[in-house]
Amino acid sequence: MDATHPDASLAPDPVQARQQADIDWNELGFSYIRTDLRYLAHWRGGEWSGGTLTADNVLHIAEGSTALHYGQQCFEGLKAYRSADGSINLFRPDQNAARMARSCARLLMPEVPEEMFVEACRQVVAANERFVPPHGTGGALYLRPFVIGVGDNIGVRTAPEFIFSVFCVPVGPYFKGGLTPHNFVTSQYDRAAPNGTGAAKVGGNYAASLLPGAQAKAAQESGRHFADVIYLDPTTHTKIEEVGAANFFAITRDGRRFVTPKSPSILESITKYSLLHLAEHRLGLEVEEGDVYIGDLGQFGEAGACGTAAVITPIGGIQHGDDFHVFYSETEVGPVTRRLYDELVGIQFGERPAPDGWIVKV
Ligand SMILES: Cc1ncc(COP(=O)(O)O)c(C=O)c1O
């Protein structure tokens, strides 16, 4: 079984790779755009082999593939950023490699070694350089690595073969408007079970989030619209866990403490751990990972959603039942949130010094 059409493998053309794509960079949202080449490797007979770049963006896989029936798949999301000098930065790809290894282990899939993961990302960015948005536009090249179980199978068991692939898409802001506050609404649904797969980046969690996400976007309370859902902890429904596909953080009213939830069913956000570090070491804040009760939001003067796609999205307010709690403002960004944003984005685009190992040049 082969996942690509014959003759689809290509060596990247270094001249073509650099000719800028015909894209209105300032209008980029978060939508699929087909880029030139993607990386594809197979796991057969106990090892990964055949990592190549291919022009074919369609996978041809067995009808019994475990990825199709039993959700045996996981993925990652990271970005490549154009610096002012034209060079390209990957932000903490080792952390994505480590998280994907944890996701693979949770779903009984073979891990992709860190070196192979990072090299695949580098190759994909280099081969699609013309799609990396210019510095100053705010856009970035989003990389989507994934592992899927494939091959002939019918029973609930781990797949006989696997595919590891990385493709890329140029993107702008995930939530429209960049650094502008959005409102969110709590959900009755859970995205993950208490000891389930919430901490792994696996498709099933996202399939489960589609209905609550759609309901939140369709909901209206007193004329307010909501960008996405706030998930509460699946055991007691009293503590904040996630903001759609992003982690939650808040700043206490005195502006001195950065607080973020800790739970085994939260996806450990690389952006969140980066902010924890920056809040402590660059902004001089106290930092805390712990319980954030939905009934205690009054102690916070600012709040945000953070993630690779969401970057930092300030949270204007949260609707919970009949209550609507406003943090800083529904229209303005709070001062600590802005400083965190400037620090994080400055590092990603090469404008501020990065802590050791955070930036990997392509
Ligand atoms: C459920 C969920 N939480 C949080 C995040 C943010 O994680 P990261 O900062 O690593 O992108 C993501 C995105 O990957 C996500 O899908």
Ligand as a Chemical Component Dictionary entry (heavy atoms), coordinates in Angstrom:
data_LIG
# 
_chem_comp.id                   LIG 
_chem_comp.type                 NON-POLYMER 
_chem_comp.pdbx_formal_charge   0 
_chem_comp.three_letter_code    LIG 
# 
loop_
_chem_comp_atom.comp_id 
_chem_comp_atom.atom_id 
_chem_comp_atom.alt_atom_id 
_chem_comp_atom.type_symbol 
_chem_comp_atom.charge 
_chem_comp_atom.model_Cartn_x 
_chem_comp_atom.model_Cartn_y 
_chem_comp_atom.model_Cartn_z 
_chem_comp_atom.pdbx_ordinal 
LIG C1 C1 C 0 -7.269 21.824 23.016 1  
LIG C2 C2 C 0 -6.095 22.720 22.863 2  
LIG N1 N1 N 0 -5.642 23.381 23.948 3  
LIG C3 C3 C 0 -4.577 24.193 23.870 4  
LIG C4 C4 C 0 -3.899 24.400 22.681 5  
LIG C5 C5 C 0 -2.712 25.291 22.621 6  
LIG O1 O1 O 0 -1.533 24.560 22.569 7  
LIG P1 P1 P 0 -0.234 25.167 21.917 8  
LIG O2 O2 O 0 0.103  26.394 22.666 9  
LIG O3 O3 O 0 0.805  24.120 22.101 10 
LIG O4 O4 O 0 -0.548 25.435 20.501 11 
LIG C6 C6 C 0 -4.331 23.735 21.534 12 
LIG C7 C7 C 0 -3.624 23.912 20.262 13 
LIG O5 O5 O 0 -2.708 23.181 19.995 14 
LIG C8 C8 C 0 -5.449 22.882 21.623 15 
LIG O6 O6 O 0 -5.889 22.236 20.537 16 
# 
loop_
_chem_comp_bond.comp_id 
_chem_comp_bond.atom_id_1 
_chem_comp_bond.atom_id_2 
_chem_comp_bond.value_order 
_chem_comp_bond.pdbx_ordinal 
LIG C1 C2 SING 1  
LIG C2 N1 SING 2  
LIG C2 C8 DOUB 3  
LIG N1 C3 DOUB 4  
LIG C3 C4 SING 5  
LIG C4 C5 SING 6  
LIG C4 C6 DOUB 7  
LIG C5 O1 SING 8  
LIG O1 P1 SING 9  
LIG P1 O2 DOUB 10 
LIG P1 O3 SING 11 
LIG P1 O4 SING 12 
LIG C6 C7 SING 13 
LIG C6 C8 SING 14 
LIG C7 O5 DOUB 15 
LIG C8 O6 SING 16 
# 
